[in-house]
Amino acid sequence: MDLSRVASPRTLVPALALAAGLVTAVPAHGATCIQTYAQCLVAASDLPTWWERSSAGIDCYLDTIACLKRAYG
């Protein structure tokens, strides 16, 4: 069984974001940060090289941390 299609970033990231949302209810002002993070990671996974995907993923992470700090700080 080829699990590479099931575990691809396009399907895995939104599924993880949804699962995290179901397990821990995030207040509305923080939920947009998580949704934006998932969308950012999906966009990053479409980039052609590993370096571009990695740096875009790090940017997504840092933007999400800043968003959560603004939401809860």
PyMOL commands that set and color helices and strands:
alter all, ss='L'
color gray80, all
select helices_A, chain A and resi 9-23+28-45+50-72
alter helices_A, ss='H'
color red, helices_A
deselect
rebuild
show_as cartoon
